[in-house]
Amino acid sequence: MPICVIVICNVQINKQDIITRKIDKSKDIPLIKEISVKCFPDEDAFEIVNALFDIEHFYVAEFVKEKKVVGYIAFGIYSIRTSHIMILAVHPDYQQNGIGSILLSMVTDIAEKLPITKIRLEVRTTNIPAIKFYEKYNFDIITKLESYYDDASNAYLMTRDTRKETKEKD
């Protein structure tokens, strides 16, 4: 009788073990592609990465002990009052460790220093964990965007008013 072993690869880390920095195109591309493939299996990871590498605000989260990129965020500031998160991803093995929160706080910290009053993003309507994550940080669903993605799946437009109290919801 065969023995079945299930291994969960979730790594437990402390937030102080994570640093954020600007992307280093010469060394971060392979790990960002790996994260993209794991987080967005229905998308073309190569296309995602190449489309965003020239964004001014492209940051990675690095697990210092392993010297490994474990997450990234790309966002832009499109008007004097609005920031747009284009993508936020954390390697599945490192999720549930606060890395997404660290990356998201980069956007909110910049927004507080500028006259930005709104942060916006799009998320697949089927990506319930991401929707819950953003709602935890005071993002609201504004509207449903029909056939938003290349595969004709729908998205929600979510926004956060930065002028409101920004504490994390329990």
C-alpha positions in Angstrom: 0.0 0.0 0.0 1.5 3.4 -1.0 2.1 6.0 1.6 0.9 9.5 0.8 2.7 12.4 2.3 1.4 16.0 2.1 4.0 18.8 2.6 2.9 22.3 3.0 5.6 24.7 1.9 4.5 27.8 3.7 7.6 29.5 5.2 7.1 31.3 8.5 9.1 34.6 8.7 9.3 37.8 10.7 8.5 41.1 9.1 12.0 42.4 10.1 13.4 39.7 7.9 11.9 41.5 4.9 13.4 44.5 3.1 11.8 46.4 0.3 13.8 48.0 -2.5 13.6 49.2 -6.1 13.7 46.4 -8.6 17.1 45.4 -9.9 16.5 44.4 -13.5 19.8 42.7 -13.8 19.1 40.1 -11.1 15.4 40.1 -10.1 13.7 39.1 -13.4 13.8 35.3 -12.9 12.3 35.4 -9.5 9.7 37.9 -10.5 8.7 35.7 -13.4 8.6 32.6 -11.0 6.3 34.5 -8.6 4.1 35.7 -11.6 3.7 32.2 -12.9 2.7 30.9 -9.5 0.3 33.7 -8.6 -1.2 34.3 -12.0 -1.3 31.0 -13.8 -3.9 32.2 -16.3 -1.7 35.1 -17.4 1.4 35.4 -19.5 4.1 35.9 -16.8 6.7 37.1 -19.3 4.3 39.7 -20.7 3.3 40.9 -17.2 7.0 41.4 -16.2 8.1 43.1 -19.4 5.1 45.4 -19.4 5.9 46.7 -15.9 9.7 46.8 -15.6 9.8 50.4 -16.7 7.3 51.6 -14.2 8.9 54.2 -11.9 7.4 52.6 -8.7 8.3 48.9 -9.1 9.5 47.5 -5.7 10.4 44.0 -4.5 10.2 42.4 -1.1 13.3 40.4 -0.3 13.7 37.8 2.4 17.0 38.8 3.8 18.1 35.4 5.2 17.7 33.7 1.8 18.5 36.8 -0.3 15.5 35.9 -2.3 12.7 38.1 -3.8 9.4 36.8 -2.4 7.0 39.5 -3.6 6.6 42.6 -5.7 4.4 45.6 -6.4 4.2 48.0 -9.3 2.1 51.2 -9.1 1.9 54.5 -10.8 0.8 58.0 -10.0 -1.4 59.0 -12.9 -2.8 62.3 -11.7 -2.0 64.6 -8.8 -4.7 62.9 -6.8 -4.7 59.2 -7.9 -2.3 56.2 -7.5 -3.0 53.0 -9.4 -1.7 49.6 -8.2 -1.1 47.6 -11.3 0.1 44.4 -9.6 0.9 43.1 -6.2 2.1 39.5 -5.8 3.7 37.4 -3.1 5.2 33.9 -3.7 2.6 31.4 -2.4 5.2 29.8 -0.1 5.6 33.1 1.7 2.0 34.3 1.9 0.3 34.9 5.2 3.5 36.5 6.6 2.6 40.2 6.2 4.6 40.7 3.0 1.6 41.9 1.0 0.9 44.4 3.8 4.5 45.6 3.7 4.3 46.1 -0.1 0.8 47.8 0.1 2.1 50.2 2.8 4.7 51.5 0.3 1.8 52.9 -1.8 0.0 54.3 1.2 3.1 55.9 2.6 3.8 57.7 -0.6 0.2 58.7 -0.9 0.4 60.4 2.6 3.4 62.4 1.4 1.6 63.6 -1.7 -1.8 65.1 -2.3 -3.1 61.7 -3.4 -6.6 61.2 -2.3 -7.4 57.9 -4.0 -5.7 54.6 -4.6 -7.2 52.3 -7.2 -6.7 48.8 -8.5 -8.4 46.0 -10.4 -8.8 42.4 -9.1 -10.4 39.3 -10.6 -13.9 38.8 -9.3 -12.9 35.2 -8.6 -9.8 36.1 -6.5 -11.6 36.1 -3.2 -8.4 36.1 -1.0 -7.1 39.2 -2.7 -10.5 40.9 -2.5 -10.6 40.2 1.3 -7.0 41.4 1.7 -7.8 44.7 0.0 -11.0 45.1 2.0 -9.0 44.6 5.2 -7.1 47.8 4.2 -10.2 49.8 3.5 -10.5 49.3 -0.2 -14.1 49.2 -1.5 -15.5 47.6 -4.6 -16.7 50.4 -6.8 -17.9 48.6 -9.9 -17.7 45.3 -11.8 -15.6 45.5 -15.0 -17.1 43.1 -17.5 -14.7 41.1 -19.7 -11.8 43.1 -18.3 -9.0 40.5 -18.7 -7.7 38.9 -22.0 -9.6 35.7 -21.2 -12.8 37.8 -20.9 -13.1 37.2 -17.1 -14.4 40.0 -15.0 -12.7 42.3 -12.5 -13.7 44.6 -9.7 -12.5 48.2 -9.6 -11.6 48.8 -6.0 -10.6 52.1 -4.5 -9.4 53.5 -1.2 -10.0 57.0 -0.1 -6.7 58.1 1.6 -8.3 60.9 3.5 -10.3 58.5 5.6 -8.9 56.7 8.7 -6.4 54.2 7.3 -6.2 51.7 10.1 -6.4 48.0 9.2 -9.9 46.5 9.6 -10.1 43.7 12.1 
